[in-house]
Amino acid sequence: MLSGQFTLPYSLMGLSSPADNPYKFPEFHKWRFNGEWYVPIGRAKGEDRNKQFVLKAAAKYGFLGRYNSKLGLAPFERFQLGDAYLSNTQAFLGYDVIAQRGYPIYSSSDPRVNPDGIQPQEYFTIFNKYTVELRYPFSTNASSTIYGLTFFEAANGWYDFKSYNPFKLRRSAGVGMRFFLPMFGLLGFDYGIGFDRYNQSSGLKGAAKFTFMLGQEPE
């Protein structure tokens, strides 16, 4: 899926200037690309022959640009990376929540900087994310669909092209479960270990993080 979102170039049309309130006529062009690939592995088992391993590979990219280099980018429609946290400011600022298992929400492009419990003052304008999952269904019943998974992820965000480095990514791996129940919808959890959070003093315990989800699975 390739999508674009655009405002009018107000400053180039003479409707605003760098001296104006940047929130009055925010202008930007936003691009998103999501690609997912699913491959069945091995021989299907079960009475209905619908139980087998499934490999999922996904790549996601996002970019928020501006028309006028003299204007700074508005805080709207940016990208929040890390965890799967949803807040009230999401509705106001309209940012995309790009989850990353094994890491808290982060605001630095340095993979080694991952403080817990922060709320970024601004969000990224560029991001890359890559995911590989191996899934197996334990139940495919319509009244309760359950599957387990193992995953590997790599992602990061940047504020401009000067600092952009597609090879400087935060990496994580872990396991998880998903439950689809008619009364609740999606219930799920992941236990992820952020490789770039690991240090000898805290060990694996300090690098691990649980992620819970209810109702929908974040990107």
N, C-alpha and C positions, 0 to 999 in steps of 0.2 A: 504494500500500500504506500503510495506516494501522495502527500497532501501539501497544500500551500494555504496560507492565511495572510491576507494583506489589508493594510489600511491605505487611505489616500496619502500621497506625499505632500502633506499640508505645507511644510516649510518651502518646498520647491514651487508650490502654487501661490506663495505669498500670503498664506493664511496664518502663519506663525513664524516666529523667529527664535534664535537661541536665548533671547532675553525674556521670552514669554514663559508662563507657567508650563513646565513639561507635562503636566497631567491634564491640561486643557485639550490639547490636540496630540495625543500620543500617536506616533507613527512607527511602523515596523513592517517587515515581511518575514514570515515564519515558515520554515520548511520541516517536514517530518517524513521519515522513511521507516517503515516496519516490514521486515521479512521473516516469515516463519516456515519451517520445513519439517514435516513429520514422516518418519520411516518406520514401518513395522519390522521387528527383528525376531527371527526364529519362527517356530511353528505355532499356530494358534491352538489353544487348548480349551477345555470346558465343553459342556453340552452344546452350547451354541457356537463354539469355536470363536469366541470373541475375547479370549484372554491371552495376551502376548505382550512382550516388551515393545515399547514404542520409543524411538529416539526423536527428540525435538531439538532442532537447532534454530536459533533466532538471532537476528542482528537488528539493532535500532539506532537511528541517528536523528539528531535534531539541531536546527540552527535558527537563530533569531538575528536578523540583520536590520540595518537602517538605510534610509535613502540619502541622508545628509550627514556627512562626516563631522559637521560642526555641532551637531546635536548629540547628546548622550542618549543611550537607550532607555526607554521607559521601563519601570519594574514589572509591567504586565506581560503575561504569556511566556514567562521564562520556564526553566526546568529545575525542579527540586530533585536531588539525587540522594539515595541512601534510605535504608529501612523501608517502611510502607506507611509512614505517618501522614494522616490527614488532619488539617486544621481549618479553623474558620477563615483564615486569610486566603485559603485556596480559592474560595468563591469570589473574594474581592479582587485579588491579583490575577486570577485565572491561570496560575502556573500548572504545568504538567507534573504529576508525581511519578518519577521514574524510580521504582524500588530497586534496592540492591541488598540482597540477603547477606548477613554477616557484618554489616556496617551500620552505624547510626547515620542520621542526616548529616551531611558534611558541606562545608562552604569553601574548602581549600582544594586546589587542583593537585596538591602534593599528596600522593597515596599514603604517606606516613602520618599525615595530620588527620586524626579521626576522633576528636573529643565528643564525649557523650553529652546528651541533654542540651544541645545548642539549638537555637532558632536563627537561621542565617538572616543577616540584614539585607542581603540581595541574593538572587538565584542565578544559576548559570545561563549563558546564552548559547552554548554549544555542548552537546553530549554525545558519547558513543556508548553502546551497551551490547555485549555479546553473551549469549546463554546457550548452554548445552544441558539437556535433561534426559534422563533415562527413566521412563515411567512403566509401572505395571499395575493393572487393575485387579483389585481383590474382589470387587463386586460391581457388576454392570447392571444391576437391577434398577428399574426406573424409579423405584421408591427410595433407593439409597445407593448412589454411585460412589465408590471409594477406590482411590488409587494411591500408591506410594511412589516416591520419586527420589532420585539422587540428582544433584546439579553441580555445575561449575559455571561461575559468572565472572565477567570482567567488565568494568565500566569506569567512567570518570566524566567530569564536567569542566568546562573552561569558560572564562569571561570574554575572551577575544581570540582572534587568530594568531596574535603574536605569541601567546602562551600555549596555543594548541599543540598537543603532541599525542597522536592516536595510539602510540605504543606505551604511553605512561598511564597504565590502568590499575585500578584496585581489583584484586582477585579474591575470590571466595569459592568455597565448596561446602556441601552439606547434604542433608536429607530432609524430607518433608512428607506430609500427608494431606490429602484433599478429601472432603466429604461433601457431597451434594445431596441435601435433604429437602423434600418439598416444603416443610414448615419453616426452615431457616435459610434455605438457599445454600450458598457456599460457606463452609467452615474449613479452615486450613491453618497449618502452622509449618514453619521451616526452622531448622536448626542449622545455622550457617557459621562457618569459621572464616573470618577475614584474614587472609594470609599477611596482608600489610599491616594488620593491627598486632601481630604476634611480636612479643619480645620475651627475653629470658626471665625477667622479673615476674611477669604476670602469667606466662605460659599460655597454654591453649584456652584456659578458662577466661582470660582477659581478652582473647581474640574471638570468642564465640558469642553468638547473639541469637535469641529466639525472635521470630517474626510471626505475628498472628494476623489473620485476615477474616473478615466477616462480611458476607453479602457479595463482595466482588473481589477479584484478584487484581492488584495494581499492576501496572506495566512492568 
